[in-house]
Amino acid sequence: MNAPVRRGVRHTPVRDGPGGSPAHPLVTVVVVFRERHSVALRSLHSILEHRDYPFVLHYRDSQSPPSVRRELEAAEARGELSLFPAAPGTPNQQRNQALQAVTTKYVCFIDNDVLVTRGWIETLVTTAERTGAGIVFPLYLMGEFAADRIHMAGGKNHLSEKDGRIEYNEEHLFANAPASRITPTLQGGDSDFGEFHCMLLSMAMLREVGPLDEAYLQVNEHIDIAMLARQANYRVIFEPKSVVSYVYASEHSPYWLCDIEPFRRRWSHEVAARDVAHLSSKWKLRSLQSMTSFLNRQIGSMEPLHPRPREPLAEAAAVDNHAYPYVHSFPLLVRQCLANGHSPQEIAELNRVFDVAAELHGGSFRGSKKTFQEHVVRTASVLEVHGAPFDLVKASLLHAVYMAHTTSGRHLAPTARNRALLRELVGRRVEAIAHAYAAASAAGPRQAPPPVIEELPIVSAQASVVRIANDIEDLLDHAALLERKSLKQFARVHATHGPVAEACGYRALVAEFAERIRLAEAALAPGSQDPAAAAWLIELLRQRSPHPLLQSHSLAVRSRRLAARVVRKLPRRGIPLPLKLAARKVLSPFGLV
């Protein structure tokens, strides 16, 4: 493991072509699936765009969705790459399979979520040729290049002896440091390890040390190959002049529905623990690595979507627009959540979201003469009963926050400032769902279902599930009829959002929605015996003639006055985000934020 590094390796001369570039490619670039498909085309275009240095490009296609597959096949038809189908497997399994088709002096493995920069591969190959290294790796950034954030500028092994055993831990040098400040001072040279985000390996070295160890299922495979290389006296070189960045999921680069299953196969605490144990056993050391925080962040980056299993009796319950298991008050919603096993911490989060919703919607009424608070609570109850993840339940309380044409007349403009403030109050995920809900509603119910549901961003699918729950609540007690809503509009929502919700596992929710639409249609049919749908009653309840005295003392007016008093006490140049209490009071529909 700590053997001296071999230097002065002799190289086979390579004839230069025009401009000093090799006449024949020295390297094969192999793209391997990492954890998601949604950024694969951006990564591919980045690689093809920076192809001023010749290389062979192999692409391991691991069950790509249709749009990605079409683009890969088109690139293959243009002669830009060779496409190899790959069944789901561990990263090292896929890399070992790829090695069978490599005939060049070097192979460069790169994940399908990595963006590259000019000269990235030429710099790696030049460094390998100059030093005789077995492994050369670049400077890794993370996120978009504009984020200016280093993931790793070389890796360092920390070894110590305790009780007769070697203890090991790893370090990512300059992790999270600003790239613009650190990069000018970085020096290339020997390093303990790189990562498979992007790694150039000598085929001669691989033939000597054997194939990549497939016992590593999830983590540590990069540490293992670096140890093998150094044990065989090959150098492991960090080359900072080559720069790449792996793009993690974000609002601007979201997960797709098709990413959920491969992501879940890719990451787990149990598998990581086995990999750490295998590293310890193989190299006769005690690994002190803790994957807990990394995996918590990694697994937590995937938005929850699928419902929890439901009880068979609840699944088979008859649908009735006048009798239903949904609650209309917040205390009852809390009791419902507690009965379903939600923790005190989750209830506290729900309470915080409701406070924001209450401040926004105040005592306002919908066209059905239900309060807006009652509407959002019952929408949340629909999702809770159907087993939706808690983020969706919380987001349903704020689903109308950005909608300019709500019947409450109270909303926020989705400006960057308002979105940042709401994220501070209720969390990134809840705010993102509310924003996606408003965007989908703005597109209108006439929009066609997405051509490929599996390529829909998860947050958009979450918004579709909330929309179905919203419309179910509208149909309870035939309240939608009082708002002059057309049942054809509900049918269009069912056709647009229903297939998405079904693909996410909400078949019972969608079926209930269809049945409630049918019941509302039947209630309006000639000869209906439903007294709540009688034409005279509907017209009576639709009438609006508030007395001026009641109007002047309404809750809405008092809420406006309260908000105005709070605003006068706040700094004139803005609302500091840490002042959550004051910010919650000032979140009003009157342009005060």
N, C-alpha and C positions, 0 to 999 in steps of 0.2 A: 504493500500500500504506500509506503514511504520510500520506495527504492529510488536511487538517483535517476535523474532524467537524462535520457540519451540525447546527445547533440551531434551535429555534423553529419546528418543522414545524407547519403548520396542520392541524387535525383536523376531520373531518366531525362535526357534533353528533350525539349518540346519545340518543334518548329513553329516559328511565328508566322502569322498571316499578315495581311495588310494592316497597317496602323499599330502593329505590335501585339495584336490579340492572337490567341492560339488559333492555329489552322483548324484544329478539331477540339470540340468542347472537352474540358478537363473535368467537368462536374455535372452531375445529375441532381437536379432539384426535385425532391419528392414532397408533395403536399399531402399531409395526413390530417384526417378529421380529429379535432380536439374535443369539443363539447357542444357545438351548435352549428347550424347551417346558415343562420340569418346574415352572417357577415362574410360568407364564403366567396361570393362574387366580387365584393370589394377587394378582398385579399387577392383573388386571382387577377383582377384587373391591375392591381398594384404591381404584382410580379411581372405581368406581361408588359406593362408600361416601362419598367426599368430593365429592359432586356438588351441594353447596348453592349453587354458582354455575353458571349455565346455560352449557353448551357442547354442541356437536355432537360425537359420538364415532364415529369410523371405525376399524374394526379390519381390518388387513391379515392375512388368515389364510394363513400360509405352511405348508401341509401339516401342520396340527396333528394330533396323535394323537386317537383317538376321544373320550376323556373331555373334552379341551379343546374339540374341535369341537362336541360335544353342548351344552356350556355356552354356547359362543358363539352357536349357533343358538337356544338358549332365550332368551338375552339379546336377540337380534335380534327374536324373536317377541314379547317383552315391550316392544319399542320402545325399548330402552336403548342400542342401537348399530346402526350399519349395517355389515354384514359384506361384505368384499371379498376374493374369492379372489386369492392372489398366488403365482405360480410362484417357485421358488427364484431368487434374484438377489442382487446386491450391495445394501447398505443404500441407497445413493443411487438406484439403479434403482427400488427399492420406494417411496422417498419421492417421486420424480418422478411415478410412476404415481398415487400417492395425491393429489398436488396437483391432478390433473385433476378431482377430485370436490369440491374445497374451494371454497365460495362465501362464506365469512366473511372478515372483515377480517384475521384472524390465523390462523395454523396453529401448533399445538404438536405437534412430533414427540416421542414418548416410546417408549422400548424396552419390550419385553414382559417384562422382568425388573426393573422399577422399581416401588417402593412410594412412595406419596405421602402427604402430611399435610394437615391441614385448612387450607384457604385457599390451597393451592399454585397453582392456575390463576388464581384471582381476583387474587392478588398480582402474578403475571406480567403479566396483561392490564392491570391498573391502572397498573403501572409503564410499560408500553409506551404507554398512552394519555397518561400524564403527561409522558413524555420524548420521545415521537416516535421511539423507538428502532426500529431494524430488527431487532435480536435482543435478547431478554431471556432470561437463564437463571438457574436457582436455585442454591442451595447443594446440592452433591452429597455425600451420605454413601455409605458402602459397607458391605455386609453388613446384618444385622438392625439395627434402630434401637437396640436394646439394646447393640450393639457400640460405639456412641458414637465412630465413626471417620469422619473427613472424607476424602472422595476428592479434592474440589477446591473451593476457595472463590475462584473466579476464576482466569483463565489469564493468563500473562504471556509475551510474546514477547521474547526477548533477541537483539538485532541488533548486529552489530559489523562493521567493515570490515577486511579483511586481503587484501593483495596485489591490491587493486583490486576485490575481490569482497565482497558482503555475506554474512556468515555468520549463520545462524539456528539458534536452539534455543528450546524451549518449557519452561515451568515450570508445574506445578500448585501453586497457592498453598495452603499449610497442609495439604498431602497427609499423611495418616496421623495428623494431630493429633487430640486428643480434642475432639469437637464441643461437649460441655458447657462446656469451658474457653474455647474460641475463639469460639463463636457470639455471646456477649453483646458482644464487642468488634468484630464485623465491621461494616463499612460498605459499603453498596451504592454502585454508580457504574460509570463506564466501565471496561471490561476489554478485554483483547485477544481473548479467545475463550472460548466455552463448549464443551460437548460435547453430542452427540446423545442421551445418556442421557435428557435432557429439554431441549428448546429451543423457545422461542416465536419465530416469525419473522413479520414483516410481509409480507402478500401483495403489497403495493405494491412493497416492496423486492425481492421475488423476481421480480416482473415486470420490474423495471428491470435487475437484474444477471443475469437469465437463470436457467434451471433449475440444479439442483445438478449439479456436475461428476461424470459417471458414469465418468470415467477413474480416479477413486479407488475402488479395489476393496475396501479393508480399513481403512485408517487415513488420517488427515489431512483427511478431508472436512469436519470441523468447523472446522479452521484455515482451510481455503480459503474457506468461506462467510463467515467473520468478516472475512477480508482483503477479500473482494469488497464486503461491506457498508461497511466503513470507507473503501474506495476510492471508493465512491459517496456518501460523506458521511453515512452512517447510523451512529448510535451503537450500540455493543454494550455492554449493561448487565448487570452482575451484581446479582441481587436476593436477598440472604441471608434475607429474611423468607419466601421460598418454599423449602421443604425437601423433597427427595426422596432416596431411597436405592436404589441398584441392588444387587440381591442376588446375590452370587457363589455358586457351588456350594460346599456344605459338607455335613457329616454330617446336618444338619437340613434341608438343601435340596439333595438330591443330583441328579446327572445321571441321566436316564433312558436306556434303551437307544436310544430314538428320537432322542436328542440327539447321538449319536456322529457320524453322517454330516454333518448340517448344521454341527456344530461344526468338523469337519475342513475343510469347504468354506470356513468363515468365517476361519480363522486359518492363516497360514503365513509363514515367514520370507521366502520368495521374493516373495510378493505384497506384503508390507510394504515390501520394498526397492524394488519398482517404484513404490509410492505415494510413498515419500520422494523418489525420483528425479523423479517427475512434479511434486511440489510445488516442487522446486528449479528445474526447467526452466520451469515456468509463471510463477514469480515472480522469476526471474533472481537466484537466491541459492544459496548452498551450505548445504544443511540439515545440521546437526550432530546431528540426532536419532538416537538409538540405540534401536531397537525390540527389541534382543536380549533384554535382561533382562525387559521386559514380556512379550514373546512366549514366552520360556522359562517364565515363571510361568503365562501363560495356557494355552499348549499343555500344560504339565505338570499343570494342574489336572484334565484329563480322564484318568480312570483307564484304564490299558491293559487290554484284555479279549480281543480277537481273537487267535487263534493265528497264529504265523508259518507260512508255507507248508511243507508236509512233502514228503519225498522220495516219489515214486510207489511204490517198493518197500516202504517202511515202511507206506504206506497199505494195500497189498494183502497184508501179512503175515498168515499164518494165525494164528488165535487158539487158544491152548492154555493151559489153567489150570496146567500143570506146566512149560511152557517159555515164557519171555517175556523181553522186552528190559529189564526193570526191575531196578534194583540195590537192595540191602538195607542197605548200610553207607554211612556218610557219606563216607569217602574215595572210594568208587566213584561216589557221587553227584557229588562234586567233579570227578572225571575226566570224567563224562558231561557236566557243564555246560561244562567247558573244551573238550571236543570239539565242542560246539555253539556255540562262539565267545564265551562269556561272559568278561567282563573280570576282571582281578585285583580290582578294586574290588567288582564284583558277588559274586565268590567270598568276599571279606571280609565282605560283608553277610550272605551265606548262612551263613557260619561263626558270626557273631554270633547269628543267629536260632536256629541249632542249639544253641548253648550255652544259650540260654534254655530251649529245649525239653528238653534233657538235664537241666537243673536241675529242671525241673518233673516230668518223668516218671521221672527217675532210672533205676534198674534194674528197674522194674516190668514185669510181664508181662500180656499180654492173655489172654482166655479161650482163645485158640488156642495159647497157650504161646509165642507170639512176643513179643519185647520190644516195649514201646511205641515205643521209638526206632526199631526196625526197621520198624514199621508206618508211622510218619510219614515216614521217609526214602524208603520205597518208594512211598508216596503222592506225594511230591514228584517221584520219578523218573517216575511215570506222567504227570504234568503236563509234565515236561521233555521226555519223548519225544514228547508230542503237541504240542509247540511253544507251550505256554502262556507268557504274559508272566512275567517273573521275579518280579514281586510275588506272583503266584499260587503259584509254586513255593515261595517263602519262606513264604507264609502257610500252606501245607499242612503245614509242620513244626509249626505252632502251632494247627492247626485245632481241637484239643480243649482249648485252654487255658481256655475259659470253660464247658465242659460239665461239669455237676455229676455226671453219671452215667456217666462214662467208666470203662472197665474198669481203668484205672490207679489210679482213686481219687484222682487228683491234679489239681486244677484251681484256678482263681482265681475268686472271685466278681466279676462285672462291675461293680464299684463305680467311681465316678468316679476315686477315687484309684488303684485298680489299673489302670484303663484308661490314665490319664495316665502311670503308671510304665512300662507296657508300650509305649506309644507312644514314650517316651523311649528305650527299649532297642532296639526293632525298627523304628520308623517308623510314621507315621500310617496309611499304606495297608495295611500288613500287619496291624496291629492291627484296623483297620476290617473287613477280610475275616474275621478270626477271630471278631470280635464278631457279624457278620452270619451266619456259619456256625452259631454257637451259637443265635442267635435262630431260624433256620430249623429247626434240629434240635429245638428246644423245641416248635415248632409241630407236629412229628410228621410221619411219612411219609404220613399219610392226608389231609393238606391237598391241596386241588385245585390244579391248575396255575393261575397267574394268568390272569384273564380276558383281559387284553391284555398280552402279553409285552413289547411295545415300551414300555410305561409302567412297567416294573419298574426300580427303581434299579440302577445298574450294579454297586454293591457286592453287592447281593443276587444278581445274575446270576453274579458272580465266586464267591460262596459255593456256588451250584448246581454250577458246574464243579468246584470242589474236592470237593463231596460225591460227584459221579460218580466222581472219581478215588479217593476214599476207599473207596467200595464195590467198585470194581474190585480194589483191593489186598486187600480182605477176601475176595474170591473166589479169589485166587491160591492154588494148592495146596489148594483147598477148605478154607481155614482157617476160613471163616465157619461151616462145619458143626460145628466143634469148639466154637463159642460158642453153640450151640443157636439160631442165628439162622434164622428162617424165610425161605425163598426168596421167599415172597409179599411179605415186607418189601422185598426188593431190587426186586421188580417194581413196588411202589408208588413207591419212590424213582425208578425209571426213568420212570414215568408222570408224576411231579411235576416232577422236575428235568431230565429228558431234553429236553423241548421247549425249555426255557430254554437249555440248553447248545447245542442244535442251532442256535437262533437266533443264538447268539454265534459260530458257525462251527466248533463241535466235533462235527460229524456223525460223524467216524471214532471219536471217544471214546465217543459214545453207542452207536454200532453195536457197538463192542467190548464195552461193558457188557452189552448185550442178549445177545450171543453167550456171554459168560462165565456169565450166569445160565442160559442154555440148557444149557451144558456141565455145570454143577453139577446141574441137574435130571436130565440124562441119567445122570450118575454115580450118582445115588441110585435110579434106576429099577430095577425087578426085572430080574435078568439082567445087570446092568452088570459089565463086566470091569475096571473101574478099581479096583485094589487099595487106593488111598488113600482110597476112599469106602466101603470095606467096613464094615458096621455094627459088627462086633466091634472094629475098629481105632478107629473114631470114639468108641465108648463108652469104650474104654481110655484114649484121650488126653484125654477130657473129665474123667476122675477127678482129684481134687485131694486129696492127703494129704501135705502137707509135714511133714517131721520138725521138731520144736520147735527142735533145735539149728540147723538150716539157717535156720529162720525168724528166730531171734534174731540171726543174723549176716548177714542179707540186706542187699543194697545199700540197700533202702528205709530200714532202721533206721539204717544209717550216714549216709545222706543227712539224716535227721531230726536226728541228733546234730550233724552239721556245721552245719546251718542254725541250730540253737539256739545254738551257740557264736558264730556270726556276729551273731545278733540281739543278744546280750548286749553286743557291742562297739559297737553303733550307738546314736545318740541315742534316748532313750526317747520323745521327743515326735514322732518321725516319721523318715522316711528321706529325706534330701535327694536330689533327682533327679540332681544332677551326679555323685553317687557311684555311677556305673554298675556298677562291679565289685562293690561291696558289695550293690547292689540285685539284681544277677543272682544272687548267692549266696542272697539272702533270698527270692527268688521260689520259694516252696514251697507245696505243697498243704495245709499244716498250719495255715493261718490266721495265718501270721507276717507277711503283708503287709497 
